[in-house]
Each structure stands twice: as structure tokens, then as C-alpha cells.
Amino acid sequence: MPTSQLYQLNEISELIVLTAPARVLDIGSGFGKFGFLAREYLDIWEGRYSPEQWRTTIDCIEVYSAYITPVHRHIYNTIYHI
């Protein structure tokens, strides 16, 4: 299933904002929710709206190719499909 528990959203979003990592690796990206949130909070909130302006490297590993969508291709710098 390409989704996760909604109870994790607040804690993970807060950790993204507090730690402000330069690189993120989303393992088992599924629907891409956490990559999307990381992109929003680490680049979009900083006024970097276009991919050319993004400073955060956000990669994902997804083993099930059917989960990979155009959203993944836009949000993630690199998608590792193994």
C-alpha cells in the first residue's frame, strides 16, 4: 500500500522543519507524501518555487514501479527503482 499512518504527519513535518537537512532520502516513498512535504517545507517555504531554485536534494527509493507517478518525477531529484 503506498500510504502511511496519518498520526505521523505532525511529527515528521516538525522534524523536517527543525532539522532543515540539505539532503533527504525517502526509503519506500509510496505515494510520495513525505518527499512532497520535505520539498514544501525546505524549499517552497523559503521562496524557491521552481526546480531550478531548489537547494535541497530529495531522493527516493521505491521498489514498486506502479507507485511512481509524475508527482514523484517532479518532487524528487533522483528516483532509485530497485
Summary of the structure (lengths in Angstrom):
residues: 82
radius of gyration: 12.2
end to end distance: 17.2
largest distance: 33.5
contacts: 206
relative contact order: 0.21
helix: 44%
strand: 16%
